[in-house]
Amino acid sequence: MSAFQPILIDLPLPILTPRLLIRDPRPGDGASLLSARLESDGELRPWMPFARGEKPTLEDCEANCRQAHAQFVLREDLRLSAFDRATGEFVVSSGLHRFDLEKGIFEIGYWVRSSRAGQGYVTETVNALTRYAFDRLGARRVSIVCNVENRKSRAVPERLGFRAEATLANVDRHSDGSIACRDEVIYARFDTAGLPALDVSW
């Protein structure tokens, strides 16, 4: 019997919601990513290691998008970008990470450009990806991990009916020195039952 080969799994894209087009990062996306990164620098730095150090250049972001595209094709990581369907603007970076495609285990991560925060775009994206994981990829578990003090991030799984499974003390490797709490809370779903309604297709 042949070994499981993730690269043979078909992943239909884009994923469409009422406001968003969600797809893998591609060559040529660097300018869109750079715009969102620079706009959101202050909000990202405390929580996201990739946002620390020198601010990125266009070349940095273009290389980052091309690497993410290659990882997506190889099924090594499934980063996804959500664009406003009306304007084409990059709105949310998300994706399915730290997964086991054979066993159906996934983790969702996300960040939103600052000018679109508080408008439900992350919730819409995560709702769509949760449905995609269960309905298209046969997921058995989808989780989200947040620093306990990151209330905005925690609001997303709570709004979508993820269950808070556990709080782990002193495990957060991602927040910077300005964050006093190093505890993380793990949220999980095991199906789409009770997930808020969303018109989504792929």
Protein Blocks (a to p, Z undefined) as FASTA:
>chain_A
ZZddfklpccddddddfkbccddddehilmmmmmmmmmmmmmmmmmmmklgcjdddfklm
mmmmmmmmmmmmnomaccdddddfklopafbdcddehiafknopacddddddfklgonlm
mmmmmmmmmmmmmmmnopabdcddddfklmmlmmmmmmnopacfbdcehkafkbcfklmb
lcdcddddfbfehiacddddZZ
